[in-house]
Amino acid sequence: MADGGGARPALVPAQQSKQVTIWSLLDRSDTKKKFEAVIGRQMDVERMLRLCINAVRKMPKLALCDPYSVFGALMTAGSYGLEPNTVSGHAYILPYAKRVPKRDGNGEIIKDGRGKWLWDESYECQFQVGYKGWIALGYRQRDLIKEITGSAIGANDLFEHQKGTTTFLKHSIRLTDQEGKPLGQGQLVGSYCFTALSDGQSFTVLPLDEVHKIRSKSETFRALSRAVEEAESAKERAKAEQKLADTPWVLWEPDMFAKSAIKKHFKQLDVAPQIASASEVDDKGDEGILNLSAMADVDLVRTVRDGDGEPPLIEHGEDQPMNNDIGAEQQREPAPAQQQAATSREPKQNARRADTPPAEDAMPDLPADDDTDTGSLFSE
């Protein structure tokens, strides 16, 4: 495809050796048709393709992830009409750093002289629908939802709600105390989502313990919290705490509280299949079990989006060696930090190994706010 504007990132060695990369997948002649097939009339395909290029350009570590998983994440975002990694906050496609055990040519874990596992660093792509993405999805169902409000509740807020014969919800954020001094929200104690419907109104309130149950399903938050608890030195603890501080549940805590309430509330409404399926995809992504490589398939993406099939999951089976016998044309680009053989491009072989311990994940740098680079890298 011709470069229609903006400088194309320099080719990395993997591209020069004709291995499959996210750039080579985006450059394929049939890429535009694939996005047209999943996006439909929800958004401009040319714009979506530019956003895909910018998403990877702004977060170079995405190029270290399985290229098919990144492509699948971009296809998933497009299928729901959500912009990836932009200031809109619709959806996020992020590379998570994690430790994986080193393996020899037979797929066996390598240990040191004391019997401890040796580790390599790897990058894993994950897809998440943002807080504003849920608002956008809700407003698309205008026949049902007329207004949506979602918010975290602070200990210093004025909050009242009641359901039954007399139903009401009141929320006020106190800006100052009785003496006129600035007053923050304080510790978050819950969240809620309110919707004005075509035939009335409805709301859902999540107390703190319910939000924490939802948070506990996050693979990243759970793994990093455990890393803090199990740190053997002050240096290790400080490093783990910094990684934990960069996760969405810490960095964007109010938004994650609100997002949890919105998703919970939508599950109680008669929402469109696309909203229901987006919730399922987001849940599996947060749990770290969504098979994004499989979502690179057009038919599967549309089936999942329309609610006609379940999101594909990463298989949890017996340990498999890492040097599968595959043709060169099927090889994925291995992450340089992994130092391991490439696995098959077939999604069903993208299985997590049973003897691999929970990953030590870390949030990457946040997407840049600048979304002005929209020079097309595609042409008819």
URZILIN-V150992 format. One record per pair of residues at least 24 apart in sequence whose C-alpha atoms are under 10 Angstrom apart, sorted by the first residue. I is the first residue (numbers start at 0). J is the second residue. If there is no record, write none. Layout:
i: {I	I}
j: {J	J}
This chain:
i: {0	0	0	0	0	0	0	0	1	1	1	1	1	1	2	2	2	2	2	3	3	3	3	3	3	4	4	4	4	4	4	5	5	5	5	5	6	6	7	7	7	8	8	8	8	11	13	13	13	13	13	14	17	17	17	18	18	18	18	18	18	18	19	19	19	19	19	19	19	19	19	19	19	20	20	20	20	20	20	20	20	20	20	20	20	21	21	21	21	21	21	21	21	21	21	21	21	21	21	22	22	22	22	22	22	23	24	24	24	24	25	25	25	25	25	25	26	26	26	28	28	28	30	30	30	31	31	31	32	33	33	33	33	33	34	34	34	34	34	34	35	35	35	36	36	36	36	36	36	36	37	37	37	37	37	37	37	37	37	37	37	37	37	37	37	38	38	38	38	38	38	38	38	38	39	39	39	39	40	41	41	41	41	41	42	42	42	42	42	42	43	43	44	44	45	45	45	45	45	46	46	46	46	47	47	47	47	47	47	47	47	47	48	48	48	48	48	48	48	49	49	49	49	49	49	50	50	50	50	50	50	50	50	50	51	51	51	51	51	51	52	52	52	52	52	53	53	53	53	53	53	53	53	53	53	53	54	54	54	54	54	54	54	54	54	54	55	55	55	55	55	55	56	57	57	57	57	57	57	57	57	58	58	58	58	58	58	58	58	58	59	59	60	60	60	60	60	60	60	60	60	60	61	61	61	61	61	61	61	61	61	61	62	62	62	62	62	62	63	63	63	63	63	63	63	63	63	63	63	63	64	64	64	64	64	64	64	64	64	64	64	64	64	64	65	65	65	65	65	65	65	65	65	65	65	65	65	65	65	66	66	66	66	66	66	66	66	66	67	67	67	67	67	67	67	67	67	67	67	67	68	68	68	68	68	68	68	68	68	68	68	68	68	69	69	69	69	69	69	69	69	69	69	70	70	70	70	70	70	70	71	71	71	71	71	71	71	71	71	71	71	71	72	72	72	72	72	72	72	72	72	72	72	72	73	73	73	73	74	74	74	74	74	74	74	75	75	75	75	75	75	75	75	75	75	75	75	76	76	76	76	76	77	78	78	78	78	78	78	78	78	79	79	79	79	79	79	79	79	79	79	79	80	80	80	81	81	81	81	81	81	81	82	82	83	83	83	83	83	83	84	84	84	84	84	84	85	85	85	85	85	85	86	86	86	86	86	87	87	87	87	87	87	87	88	88	88	88	88	88	88	88	89	89	89	89	89	89	89	89	89	89	90	90	90	90	90	90	90	90	90	91	91	91	91	91	91	91	91	92	92	92	92	92	92	93	93	93	93	93	93	93	93	93	93	93	94	94	94	94	94	94	94	94	94	94	94	95	95	95	95	95	95	95	95	95	95	95	95	95	95	96	96	96	96	96	96	96	96	96	96	96	96	96	97	97	97	97	97	97	97	97	97	97	97	98	98	98	98	98	98	98	98	98	98	99	99	99	99	99	99	100	100	100	100	100	101	101	101	102	102	102	102	102	102	103	103	103	103	103	104	104	104	104	104	105	105	105	105	105	106	106	106	106	106	106	106	106	107	107	107	107	108	108	108	118	119	119	119	119	119	120	120	120	120	120	120	120	120	121	121	121	121	121	121	121	121	121	121	122	122	122	122	122	122	122	122	123	123	123	124	124	124	124	124	125	125	125	125	125	125	125	125	125	125	126	126	126	126	126	126	126	126	127	127	127	127	127	127	127	127	128	128	128	128	128	128	128	128	129	129	129	129	129	130	130	130	130	130	130	130	130	130	130	131	131	131	132	133	133	133	133	133	133	133	134	134	134	136	136	136	136	136	137	137	137	137	137	137	139	139	140	140	140	141	141	142	142	142	142	143	143	143	143	143	143	143	143	143	143	144	144	144	144	144	144	144	144	144	145	145	145	145	145	145	145	146	146	146	146	146	146	147	147	147	147	147	147	147	147	148	148	148	148	148	148	148	148	149	149	149	149	149	149	149	149	149	149	149	149	149	149	149	149	149	150	150	150	150	150	150	150	150	150	150	150	150	150	150	150	151	151	151	151	151	151	151	151	151	151	151	151	151	151	151	151	151	151	152	152	152	152	152	152	152	152	152	152	152	152	152	152	152	153	153	153	153	153	153	153	153	153	154	154	154	154	154	154	154	155	155	155	155	155	155	155	156	156	156	156	156	156	156	157	160	160	160	161	162	162	162	166	166	166	167	167	167	168	168	168	168	168	168	187	187	187	188	189	189	189	189	189	190	190	190	190	190	190	190	190	190	191	191	191	191	191	191	191	191	192	192	192	192	192	192	192	192	192	193	193	193	194	194	194	194	196	201	201	201	202	202	202	202	202	202	203	203	203	203	203	203	203	204	204	204	204	204	205	205	205	205	205	205	205	206	207	209	209	210	210	210	210	210	211	211	213	213	213	213	213	213	213	214	214	214	214	214	214	215	216	216	216	216	216	217	217	217	217	217	217	217	218	218	218	218	218	218	218	218	218	218	219	219	219	219	219	219	219	219	219	219	219	219	219	220	220	220	220	220	220	220	220	220	220	220	220	221	221	221	221	221	222	222	222	222	222	222	223	223	223	223	223	224	225	225	226	226	226	226	239	239	239	241	241	242	242	242	242	242	243	243	243	244	244	245	245	245	245	245	246	246	246	246	247	271	271	272	272	272	272	272	273	273	273	273	273	273	274	274	274	275	275	275	276	276	276	276	276	276	276	276	276	277	277	277	277	277	279	279	279	279	279	280	280	280	280	280	281	283	283	283	283	284	284	287	287	287	288	288	288	288	288	288	289	289	290	290	290	290	290	291	291	292	292	292	292	292	292	293	293	293	293	293	293	294	295	296	311	311	312	312	312	312	313	313	313	313	313	313	313	314	314	314	314	314	314	314	314	315	315	315	315	315	316	316	316	316	316	317	317	317	317	317	318	318	318	318	318	318	319	319	319	319	319	319	320	321	323}
j: {25	26	27	28	376	377	378	379	26	375	376	377	378	379	374	375	376	377	378	373	374	375	376	377	378	372	373	374	375	376	377	372	373	374	375	376	374	376	52	56	376	52	55	56	59	62	331	332	333	334	335	332	327	328	332	327	328	329	330	331	332	333	65	66	67	327	328	329	330	331	332	333	344	62	63	64	65	66	67	69	70	330	331	332	333	52	55	61	62	63	64	65	66	67	68	69	70	331	332	52	55	56	62	66	70	66	66	67	69	70	51	52	66	70	376	377	52	376	377	377	378	379	70	74	377	377	378	379	297	74	295	296	297	298	73	74	75	77	78	297	77	78	297	74	77	78	297	298	300	301	74	75	76	77	78	79	80	296	297	298	299	300	301	302	304	74	75	76	77	78	79	80	81	301	77	78	79	80	80	77	78	79	80	81	77	78	79	80	81	82	77	80	77	80	373	375	376	377	378	82	373	374	375	73	74	76	77	80	81	82	83	373	73	74	77	373	375	376	377	372	373	374	375	376	377	82	83	84	85	370	372	373	374	375	76	77	82	83	84	92	372	373	374	375	376	83	84	85	366	367	369	370	371	372	373	374	82	83	84	85	91	92	93	366	367	370	83	84	92	93	94	366	366	84	364	365	366	367	368	369	370	84	92	93	94	363	364	365	366	367	94	364	93	94	95	96	122	123	124	334	363	364	92	93	94	95	122	123	124	125	334	363	94	122	124	332	333	334	94	96	121	122	123	124	332	333	334	335	336	337	93	94	95	96	121	122	123	124	125	331	332	333	334	335	94	121	122	123	124	291	292	331	332	333	334	341	342	344	349	124	291	292	295	331	332	333	334	344	124	291	292	293	294	295	296	331	332	344	345	346	123	124	125	126	289	290	291	292	293	294	295	346	349	93	94	123	124	125	126	291	292	294	295	124	291	292	293	294	295	296	124	125	126	290	291	292	293	294	295	296	297	300	124	125	126	127	289	290	291	292	293	294	295	300	126	291	294	295	291	294	295	296	297	300	301	126	277	280	291	294	295	296	297	300	301	303	304	126	127	128	277	300	300	273	277	297	300	301	303	304	305	128	132	136	273	274	276	277	300	301	304	305	132	135	136	128	129	131	132	133	135	136	128	132	126	127	128	129	132	366	129	365	366	367	368	370	366	367	368	369	370	371	366	367	368	369	370	129	130	131	132	135	368	370	128	129	130	131	132	133	135	368	127	128	129	130	131	132	133	134	135	136	126	127	128	129	130	131	132	133	281	125	126	127	128	129	132	365	366	124	125	126	127	128	366	122	123	124	125	126	127	362	363	364	365	366	121	122	123	124	125	126	360	361	362	363	364	121	122	123	124	125	219	246	358	359	360	361	362	363	364	120	121	122	123	124	219	242	358	359	360	361	362	363	121	122	123	219	222	357	358	359	360	361	362	122	336	337	355	356	357	358	359	360	361	337	355	356	357	358	359	337	354	355	356	358	337	338	339	320	321	337	338	339	340	320	321	322	339	340	320	321	322	339	340	319	320	321	322	323	318	319	320	321	322	323	339	340	318	319	320	321	320	354	355	337	335	336	337	338	339	334	335	336	337	338	358	359	360	333	334	335	336	337	338	339	358	359	360	333	334	335	336	337	360	361	363	287	334	360	284	287	290	291	292	281	283	284	285	286	287	288	289	290	291	280	281	283	284	285	287	289	291	277	278	280	281	282	283	284	285	258	277	278	280	281	282	284	285	247	254	255	258	281	251	253	254	255	256	257	258	259	261	262	254	257	258	258	258	261	262	265	274	277	278	258	261	262	270	271	273	274	277	194	261	265	270	271	274	271	274	270	271	274	196	197	196	197	198	270	194	195	196	197	198	199	268	269	270	271	194	195	196	197	198	199	200	268	270	194	195	196	197	198	199	200	193	194	195	196	197	200	192	193	194	195	196	201	202	261	191	192	193	194	195	202	257	261	190	191	192	193	194	202	203	204	254	256	257	258	259	260	261	262	264	189	190	191	192	193	204	253	254	255	256	257	258	259	260	261	184	187	188	189	190	191	192	204	205	252	253	254	255	256	257	258	259	260	184	185	186	187	188	189	190	191	204	205	206	207	253	256	257	183	184	185	186	187	188	189	190	253	183	184	185	186	187	188	189	182	183	184	185	186	187	188	182	183	184	185	186	187	188	184	202	203	204	204	201	202	203	200	201	202	200	201	202	192	193	201	202	203	204	252	253	256	256	253	256	257	259	260	253	254	255	256	257	258	259	260	261	256	257	258	259	260	261	263	264	257	258	259	260	261	262	263	264	265	260	261	264	261	264	265	268	268	264	267	268	260	261	263	264	265	267	260	261	262	263	264	265	267	257	260	261	263	264	256	257	259	260	261	263	264	260	256	259	260	255	256	257	259	260	256	259	255	256	259	260	263	282	285	248	255	256	259	285	286	286	282	283	285	286	287	248	282	283	284	285	286	287	283	284	285	286	287	288	357	358	359	360	243	246	247	248	285	286	287	357	358	359	360	361	362	244	245	246	247	248	249	285	286	359	360	361	362	286	357	358	359	360	356	357	358	359	360	361	357	358	359	360	361	359	357	359	357	358	359	360	359	360	361	361	362	359	360	361	362	363	360	361	362	361	362	361	362	363	364	365	360	361	362	363	362	305	306	303	304	305	306	307	301	303	304	305	306	307	304	305	306	304	305	306	302	303	304	305	306	307	308	309	310	303	304	305	306	310	303	304	306	309	310	304	309	310	311	312	310	310	311	312	313	310	312	312	313	358	312	313	314	315	350	351	313	314	314	346	347	349	350	346	349	344	345	346	347	348	349	344	345	346	347	348	349	346	346	346	346	347	346	347	349	350	346	347	348	349	350	351	352	346	347	348	349	350	351	352	353	349	350	351	352	353	350	351	352	353	354	350	351	352	353	354	350	351	352	353	354	355	348	350	351	352	353	354	352	352	348}
